[in-house]
Amino acid sequence: MFVQSWRHSPKRYVGRAESSLAELSKTPIDFDSEAQMEAYKKAAGDYIAAFNNTKNPEKQNEYMEKAIEIFKTVRQWESIVACYNKMVTVNPQNWMARGKIIDYLKTRAESGEIGIWQHLESNV
C-alpha cells in the first residue's frame, strides 16, 4: 500500500522536477539542444503530475505556476495556455488563470491571427 501511495505522491514528482532543474541550471539553455528541451519539458511534466495528484488548491496553483515558469523559460507558449486551461478546468472560479488565457488570446488576435477573436469570445 505504501508503494502505491508513494508512486502518486506529489512530493515524489516535485522532488524529481527540482532535481532535474538543479542539474539543468548547471549549463546555459541551448534552444537547439533537443535533449535539453526535453529535460525541461519533463521537469514541467513532473510539476503537472504533482498538480494532478494533490487536492489542495493552493498547492495545485503552486505546482502549475512552476510548470508555467519552465514552459516560459523554453518558450513553449501553447503549453502555458494548456496549463492555465487545466487550472480553469479543475477550478472554474480561478479568475487569474482565466485572465491569463484571455491576455494570451488577445495578444494573438491583435497580432493578426485569423479566427482567434471567436476563440477569445468563447473564453470571456
N, C-alpha and C positions, 0 to 999 in steps of 0.2 A: 504494500500500500504506500509506503514512504517513497519508493522509487517512482511510482506513478505520479504522486503529488509533486515531487521534485522536478519531474520531466516538464510539468506545466507551470512551474513556479515562475512568476515574473522576475524574481531575483536571479534566476539562472540566466534568463535572456539578457537582463541588464548587465550582469557580470561579463557575459560573453561580448556584448557590444562595447563595454568600457575597455575590455582587454584588447579588442580589435582596434579601437580608436587610439589607444595608447601606442600600439605598435605602428599604426599608420602615421601618427604625429611625428615619428622619428625621421620621416623623409618629406620633402616638399610634394605637393599634389602635382601629379602628372596626368593631365586630362587625356593624354594619348595612351596611357597605360591601361589596357583593358583589365588586367588583373587588379590594379589598384582601384579602379572604378567599381569593380565587382565586390571588392572587400568593403568599400564604403557602403554600397547598397546592401550587403549582407548585415553590416552593423545596424543600418537603419531598419532592416527587416527584423532584427532581434528586438529593437525597441517596439516595433509594431506588434511582435509576438507578445511582449510584456504587456502592452496595451490590451491585447485580446484576452490575456489571462489574469486580469485584475478587474474587480468590480468597483474599486474606489475611484470616483470621478476625478478627484484631484490628481491621483497617480496616473490615471489614463491620460489626462491632459499633459502631465509632465513627460510621460514616455513618448507621446505623439509629437510634442514640441521638440524633443531631442531628435526624433526621426526626421522631422521637418528641417531642423538645422543641418543635419547631414545632407539631406537632399539639396538644400540651398548651396552647401559647400561644393557639391559636384554638379550643380546646375541641372537638376532633374525636376523641371517645373511641373510637369504633369503628375509626377509622384507627390509633389507638395499638395497639389489640389486633391489628389486621391486621399491623402491623409486627412485634409480638412473635411472632405466628404464623409470619410469614415467616422470622424468625430461627430458630425451632424447626424449621421445615421444612428449612432449609439445614443446621442443626446440631442434631440431636435431643438432643445432650448439653448444650445451652445451658440450664442449670438456672435461671439468672437470668431469662431470658425466660419459661420455664415458670412460675416463681413469680409473675411479674407478671401473666400470664394468669389464674392461679388467684386471685390477690388481686382482680383486676378482677371476675371472675365471682362470687366470694364476696360482694363488696360489692353487686353487682346482686341476688344471691339474697337477701341479708339485707334488702334494701330492699323485698322482697315480689314481685319479678318472677316470674311463673309460668314454670315449665319450665327455669329456669336450673340448678336442682340437678342435673338429669340431664346437662346440658352440663358442669357442674363435675365430676361424677363421671367423665366420659369424659376429662377432662384431668388427672386425678390419676394 
